[in-house]
Amino acid sequence: MYDPNASAEETLRLLVEGNRRFASGACRHPNTDLARVIELSTSGQKPFAAVIACSDSRVPVERVFDRGVGDLFVVREAGNVCGTLAAASLEFAVTVLGCGVIVVMGHTGCGAVQAACSADRQSDTVEALLHPIRETARSERDKPGEGTLEERVTSANVMRSAWDLERASPAVADARRAGTLVIAPAVYDLSTGVVEWLEG
Ligand SMILES: [Zn+2]
């Protein structure tokens, strides 16, 4: 179990430990039984962290952190893009539900990042989603750096989403500045199950 009033450090430790269990095949599947479902239907939710991640079916957020029902408040958008609506959901997690940590999580092999790194044009609907990732890809293309363009854009896109989140939600930005909220950028490796934590 976890303390609902845990510090950000404690919350991040739970996430790190859960991912270690997942990536080593030692999941405990906490809070996944029917008793938990029934209990939360009357007690209400008190998730201990919020996560914004990609919609990719290979990024099952609760499983990646070996957590269960009522543990994580999850927003998923292709390319983990953080527009106004996603930011509104995360603002709710912070200001109403009291989450003290938001993980902004990209992943390796992301189709949205690959599309944004390509010259091929998508539909107007998809281009609206890709717009911030295309901007990131343009600036990364001209920078020297380690790894492939796709790898660099994956990390840079996480940082861009974290920035977009604060820009779209002054309440989230205020909470982070006040020290009541930690925004933790991360990249999930599809091939190993490991979450790599980036420098914030
Ligand atoms: Zn993706």
Residues whose N, C-alpha, C, O or C-beta is under 5 A from the ligand:
A	BS01	ZN	C54 D56 G79 C110 G111 A112
